[in-house]
Amino acid sequence: MAYAEKRVSTAKGNKGKVSWRVKYKKPDGSEGSESGFPTKKTALDWGRAQEAAIRAGRWVDPDLMRKPFGEWARQWMAAKSPRGRTTGTRWERLERHILPRWENTPLMGITWFDAETWANSLECDDSTATQCLTIMSMILTGAVDAKHLLVNPLAGRRRSRTAAAKAVVHQKDHTKLWAAPEVVLQLARRAGPRNGLHILTTAFAGPRWGEGLALRKTSLGERREGSFACPVLHITEEVAEYQPRTPEGKKLPVVLVLEPVKTAESRRDADLPPFLADLLWAHAETHPFEWLFCTASGKWWRRGNFGRQIMRPVADGRPALAASRGHAPREEWEPIMPGMTMRAARHTHDTYQDQIGVKPALAFEQAGHKRPGIKAVYQHPTPAMRRARLEGLQEIFEGAMRNLGWSRIWDES
C-alpha cells in the first residue's frame, strides 16, 4: 500500500521547504519511491496509480523511463544483429546526427514535436534526416518492448517537411542518372573488356553494385518456360562493404563480405538479351577467376576504388600521362559523361525498360524491386512479355552500334 512521507529541505536556499515523497511496492517486492510532490495527496495519488498499473500489468519503472536515450540506444544496438552494412549505417546516423542532440535526453522526455523540429533543422540530405527519425523510432519501439516506455511517441508519425526542404527535393536534377546507349558503349570500350563488360551488364541487366560483384561463372544459366528459353544471370548473393562495430560501437577495419541478397524480390533471374549473353559466356570461358567482375588479381572491387580508378577517368576523362614505373604512356581521354556512376548505370537499365514499354509485372521483377499494390498479387510475367523485353533491349544495343558505326565493342571480343 502506497504511503507518503513529509520531507523538509535543509539545502541552502531551500531550507525549510516542504515536499512529499511517496513509497510503493514494485512487482518484484522491492520498495520504490518518488520525491518532489507539493502535497501529500498528489504523492499518494501518484503512488496509487503506480500500484494500479502494476496490478493491471502495464506498469513501467519510472527510473527506466528516465534512462538517457544514448545509454538505451547503445543497449539496443548491441542486442540487434541485422546485416553488417545496415548496422554500419545505423551507427553512422547515430554518431553523426542523433546522439549529439539526444544523447542525454531521458527516454520519457522525447516528443514528436521536438524530434520533427530537430530533423527539419539538420544540415544533411533530406532522406538522411528522415532516416534518422526512423532509426530513433525503432530504438524507442525497442524501449517499449523492454518496458522502458509506455508508448513510442514517434510511432506512426509522418514527417512534415518545411517548404524550403520540399523545394530542394523537387529541384533535384535527375536527368543525369541515366546514360544513352551510345554513351554506355563508349564507356565500356574505354574501360576495356573486363571492367567495360561490368558497366555494360549493369546498364542492360540491372544488377546492383554488390550483386554484380557476387556474380560467378556459375551464375550464368537458362530460363525455360514452355517453349520459351533465354539465358539468365542468377542473382542470389551480394558483396557488402561496411565497417563492422563491436557491441559497444567501436569501429573495426572495413570488410568485404558475401551475403544473401537483402529481400525476396532481390533474389531473381535477370533475363539477358542475346548480345549480352554472348559476351558474358565468352568472358566466362577465358576469365581465370571465380568472380565475373573483379580486379586484375581476382579480388572484389572496393566501391571507391572502382569509382576512382575506373569510372572517373573513363567517364570524366584524363590528361595524357607520361610513362612511369609500372605504366606505359597513356593517351589523353576526352570526357564522355562526367559524373557517371555504376548507380546511374543501374538507373539506365530501368530507364531502358520504360522506354521499350516493359510491363510492370516484369519490370519490377527484373529490377529486383517489390511491386506495391494488389496488382503485384494478380499480375505475373509471361513468356511473351519476356521475349518483347529482350527484343527491345537487343534493338537498343544494335541501334547504338549502328549509330557509332561499330561492328564490335572491343577488338578482343
C-alpha positions in Angstrom: 0.0 0.0 0.0 1.4 3.4 -1.0 2.2 5.8 1.8 3.6 9.4 1.8 6.4 11.0 3.9 6.9 14.6 4.5 10.4 16.0 3.7 11.8 19.3 4.9 14.7 20.6 2.9 17.9 21.6 4.7 19.7 22.7 1.5 20.9 26.3 1.3 18.4 28.5 -0.4 15.6 26.0 0.1 15.9 25.5 3.9 12.5 24.7 5.4 10.8 24.0 2.1 8.3 21.1 2.5 7.8 18.4 -0.1 6.4 14.9 -0.1 7.8 11.5 -1.1 5.7 8.5 -1.9 6.7 4.9 -1.4 5.1 1.9 -3.0 5.8 -1.8 -3.7 7.3 -2.8 -7.0 6.3 -6.0 -8.9 9.5 -7.8 -7.5 8.5 -6.9 -3.9 11.2 -4.2 -3.5 10.3 -0.7 -2.5 10.0 2.1 -5.0 9.9 5.8 -4.2 9.3 9.1 -6.0 10.1 12.5 -4.5 9.2 16.1 -5.2 5.4 16.2 -4.7 4.0 19.5 -3.4 1.2 17.9 -1.2 0.6 14.6 0.5 -2.5 14.0 -1.7 -0.6 14.3 -5.0 2.1 12.0 -3.7 -0.5 9.4 -2.7 -2.4 9.7 -5.9 0.8 9.1 -7.9 1.8 6.1 -5.8 -1.7 4.5 -6.0 -1.6 5.0 -9.8 1.6 3.0 -9.9 0.1 0.2 -7.8 -3.0 0.1 -10.1 -0.7 -0.1 -13.2 1.2 -2.9 -11.5 -1.9 -4.9 -10.8 -3.1 -4.3 -14.4 0.3 -5.5 -15.8 1.0 -2.2 -17.6 3.5 -0.6 -15.2 6.8 0.8 -16.4 9.5 1.6 -13.9 9.9 5.4 -13.8 13.7 5.0 -13.3 13.9 3.2 -16.6 11.8 5.9 -18.3 14.4 8.4 -17.2 17.3 6.4 -18.7 19.3 8.6 -21.2 18.5 7.9 -24.8 22.1 7.4 -25.6 22.5 4.7 -23.0 19.5 2.8 -24.2 20.4 3.3 -27.9 23.7 1.5 -27.3 22.0 -1.3 -25.4 19.5 -1.7 -28.3 22.3 -1.7 -30.9 24.2 -4.3 -29.0 21.1 -6.5 -28.9 20.4 -6.3 -32.7 22.2 -8.2 -35.4 21.0 -7.1 -38.9 23.1 -7.2 -42.0 26.6 -5.7 -41.5 26.1 -2.8 -43.8 22.8 -1.9 -42.1 24.5 -1.9 -38.7 27.2 0.4 -40.0 24.6 2.8 -41.4 22.7 3.0 -38.1 25.9 3.7 -36.2 26.9 6.4 -38.7 23.5 8.1 -38.3 23.6 7.8 -34.5 27.1 9.2 -34.1 26.9 12.0 -36.7 23.4 13.2 -36.2 21.3 11.6 -33.5 23.4 11.4 -30.4 24.9 14.9 -30.5 21.3 16.1 -29.9 19.6 13.3 -27.9 22.5 11.6 -26.0 21.5 12.8 -22.5 17.7 13.2 -23.1 15.6 10.9 -20.9 13.6 8.4 -22.9 10.4 9.9 -21.4 11.5 13.4 -22.5 11.4 12.8 -26.2 8.3 14.2 -28.1 7.3 14.0 -31.7 7.2 17.8 -31.9 10.8 18.2 -30.7 12.1 15.3 -32.8 10.4 16.5 -36.0 11.7 20.1 -35.4 15.2 18.8 -34.9 15.0 16.6 -38.1 13.9 19.6 -40.2 16.8 21.6 -38.9 19.5 19.1 -39.8 22.0 20.2 -42.4 22.1 17.0 -44.4 20.3 15.3 -47.2 16.5 15.2 -46.7 16.3 11.4 -46.9 19.1 11.2 -44.3 17.0 13.3 -41.9 14.0 11.1 -42.4 16.2 8.0 -41.9 17.4 9.5 -38.6 13.8 9.7 -37.4 13.1 6.2 -38.5 16.1 4.8 -36.5 15.1 6.8 -33.4 11.6 5.4 -33.7 12.9 1.8 -34.0 15.0 2.4 -30.8 12.1 3.8 -28.9 9.9 0.9 -30.0 12.6 -1.3 -28.5 12.3 0.7 -25.3 8.5 0.0 -25.2 9.2 -3.7 -25.8 11.7 -3.7 -23.0 9.3 -2.0 -20.6 11.3 1.3 -20.6 8.4 3.3 -22.0 4.6 3.0 -22.2 4.4 4.3 -25.8 6.7 5.3 -28.6 6.0 9.0 -29.3 7.4 8.7 -32.8 5.5 5.6 -33.9 3.2 6.0 -37.0 4.1 9.7 -37.4 4.9 11.1 -40.8 7.4 13.9 -41.0 6.1 17.3 -42.3 9.0 18.9 -44.2 9.5 22.6 -44.3 8.6 24.5 -47.5 12.3 25.0 -48.1 13.1 21.3 -47.7 10.3 20.4 -50.2 11.7 22.9 -52.7 15.2 21.3 -52.5 13.7 17.8 -53.1 11.7 19.0 -56.1 14.6 20.9 -57.6 16.9 17.8 -57.7 18.2 17.1 -61.2 17.5 13.5 -62.1 18.4 13.9 -65.8 22.0 12.7 -65.4 21.1 9.4 -63.6 20.9 7.5 -66.8 23.0 7.3 -70.0 22.2 7.0 -73.7 23.2 3.6 -75.1 25.9 5.1 -77.3 27.4 6.6 -74.1 27.2 3.2 -72.3 29.1 1.6 -75.2 31.7 4.3 -75.4 32.3 3.9 -71.6 32.5 0.1 -71.9 35.0 0.3 -74.8 37.2 2.8 -72.9 37.1 0.7 -69.7 38.3 -2.4 -71.5 36.7 -5.9 -71.8 36.7 -6.9 -68.2 35.6 -3.7 -66.5 33.6 -2.5 -69.5 31.6 -5.7 -69.5 30.7 -4.9 -65.9 29.4 -1.5 -66.9 27.5 -2.9 -69.9 25.9 -5.7 -67.7 24.7 -3.2 -65.2 23.2 -0.9 -67.8 21.4 -3.8 -69.7 20.6 -6.3 -66.9 20.4 -4.1 -63.8 22.3 -5.8 -61.0 23.1 -3.6 -58.0 26.7 -2.9 -57.3 27.1 -5.6 -54.6 25.1 -8.1 -56.7 27.4 -7.5 -59.7 30.5 -8.2 -57.6 28.9 -11.5 -56.4 28.3 -12.9 -59.8 30.3 -16.1 -60.6 30.8 -18.1 -63.7 28.1 -20.4 -62.3 25.7 -17.5 -62.1 25.1 -17.9 -65.9 22.2 -20.1 -66.6 19.0 -20.5 -68.6 15.3 -19.9 -68.1 12.8 -22.3 -69.6 9.0 -21.6 -69.6 7.3 -24.0 -72.0 8.7 -23.3 -75.5 10.4 -20.1 -74.3 14.0 -20.1 -73.3 16.6 -17.4 -72.6 19.9 -17.1 -70.9 19.9 -15.5 -67.4 22.0 -14.3 -64.5 21.2 -16.0 -61.2 21.3 -13.2 -58.7 21.2 -14.7 -55.2 24.1 -13.0 -53.3 25.8 -9.7 -52.9 29.1 -8.4 -51.7 28.6 -6.0 -48.8 31.2 -3.4 -48.0 31.0 -1.9 -44.5 32.8 -1.1 -41.3 31.8 -3.6 -38.6 31.5 -2.4 -35.0 31.9 -4.1 -31.6 28.6 -4.3 -29.5 29.8 -1.1 -27.8 30.1 0.7 -31.1 33.9 0.7 -31.6 34.9 0.8 -35.2 36.8 -2.1 -36.7 38.5 -2.3 -40.2 36.4 -2.1 -43.3 35.5 -5.6 -44.7 34.0 -7.0 -47.9 31.6 -9.9 -47.0 29.5 -12.1 -49.2 25.8 -12.1 -48.0 22.5 -13.3 -49.3 20.6 -10.5 -51.2 18.6 -8.3 -48.9 15.0 -9.1 -49.9 13.0 -11.8 -51.6 12.4 -9.6 -54.6 16.2 -9.1 -55.0 16.7 -12.8 -55.4 16.0 -13.2 -59.1 17.0 -14.4 -62.5 17.9 -11.5 -64.8 17.0 -12.3 -68.4 19.8 -11.4 -70.8 19.5 -10.0 -74.3 21.4 -12.1 -76.8 24.3 -9.7 -77.3 25.0 -9.6 -73.6 24.6 -13.3 -73.1 27.2 -14.0 -75.8 29.7 -11.5 -74.3 29.2 -13.0 -70.8 29.6 -16.6 -71.9 32.8 -15.7 -73.9 34.1 -13.8 -70.9 33.4 -16.8 -68.6 35.3 -19.2 -70.8 38.6 -17.3 -70.7 38.3 -15.5 -67.4 40.8 -17.0 -64.9 38.9 -16.1 -61.7 35.7 -17.3 -60.0 34.1 -13.9 -59.9 33.0 -12.5 -63.3 33.8 -8.9 -62.3 36.8 -8.4 -60.2 40.2 -6.7 -60.0 43.1 -7.8 -62.1 44.2 -10.0 -59.2 40.8 -11.7 -58.8 39.7 -9.7 -55.7 36.4 -7.9 -55.1 36.5 -4.3 -56.0 36.1 -1.7 -53.3 33.3 0.7 -54.5 35.5 3.8 -54.0 38.5 2.2 -55.8 36.4 1.2 -58.8 35.0 4.7 -59.0 38.4 6.4 -58.6 40.4 4.0 -60.8 37.9 3.1 -63.5 34.7 5.2 -63.6 36.2 8.7 -63.1 38.9 8.6 -65.8 36.6 6.6 -68.1 33.6 8.9 -67.8 35.3 12.2 -66.8 38.4 12.0 -69.0 42.0 12.3 -68.1 45.2 14.2 -69.2 47.9 12.4 -71.1 50.1 10.5 -68.7 53.8 10.0 -69.3 55.5 6.6 -68.8 56.1 5.8 -65.2 57.3 2.8 -63.2 54.9 0.0 -64.0 52.9 2.0 -66.5 53.3 2.7 -70.2 52.5 6.2 -71.6 48.7 6.8 -71.6 46.9 8.9 -74.1 44.6 11.8 -73.2 40.9 10.9 -72.8 38.2 13.5 -73.5 35.2 13.4 -71.2 32.3 11.1 -72.3 29.8 11.6 -69.4 31.2 13.4 -66.4 29.8 12.2 -63.1 28.6 8.9 -64.5 28.4 6.1 -61.8 27.5 2.5 -61.5 24.4 3.5 -59.7 23.5 5.6 -62.7 24.1 2.6 -64.9 21.5 0.7 -62.9 19.1 3.6 -63.4 19.9 3.3 -67.0 18.7 -0.3 -67.1 15.3 0.6 -65.7 15.0 3.6 -67.9 15.5 1.4 -71.0 12.8 -0.9 -69.7 10.4 2.0 -69.5 11.5 3.2 -72.9 10.6 -0.1 -74.6 7.3 -0.4 -72.6 8.2 -3.4 -70.4 5.1 -4.4 -68.5 5.2 -3.5 -64.8 5.0 -7.2 -63.7 8.2 -7.9 -65.5 9.9 -4.6 -65.0 9.7 -4.8 -61.2 10.9 -8.4 -61.2 13.9 -7.7 -63.4 15.0 -4.7 -61.3 14.6 -6.7 -58.1 12.0 -4.3 -56.7 8.9 -5.1 -54.7 5.9 -4.0 -56.6 3.3 -2.2 -54.5 -0.4 -2.7 -54.6 -2.9 -5.5 -55.3 -1.6 -5.8 -58.9 1.5 -7.4 -57.5 -0.7 -10.3 -56.4 -2.7 -10.7 -59.6 -0.3 -9.9 -62.5 2.7 -12.1 -63.5 5.3 -12.0 -66.2 4.6 -14.1 -69.3 7.0 -15.6 -71.9 5.6 -13.1 -74.4 6.5 -10.2 -72.1 10.0 -11.6 -71.6 10.5 -12.0 -75.3 9.4 -8.5 -76.0 11.7 -7.1 -73.4 14.7 -8.9 -74.7 14.0 -7.9 -78.3 13.7 -4.3 -77.1 17.0 -4.3 -75.3 18.7 -6.0 -78.2 17.4 -3.3 -80.6 18.6 -0.6 -78.3 22.1 -2.1 -78.4 22.1 -2.8 -82.1 20.8 0.7 -82.8 23.6 2.3 -80.7 26.2 0.2 -82.5 24.8 1.4 -85.9 24.9 5.0 -84.7 28.5 4.6 -83.6 29.5 2.8 -86.8 30.9 -0.1 -84.8 30.9 -3.8 -85.6 32.3 -4.8 -82.2 32.9 -3.2 -78.8 36.4 -4.5 -78.1 38.9 -5.9 -80.5 39.5 -8.7 -78.1 35.8 -9.8 -78.1 
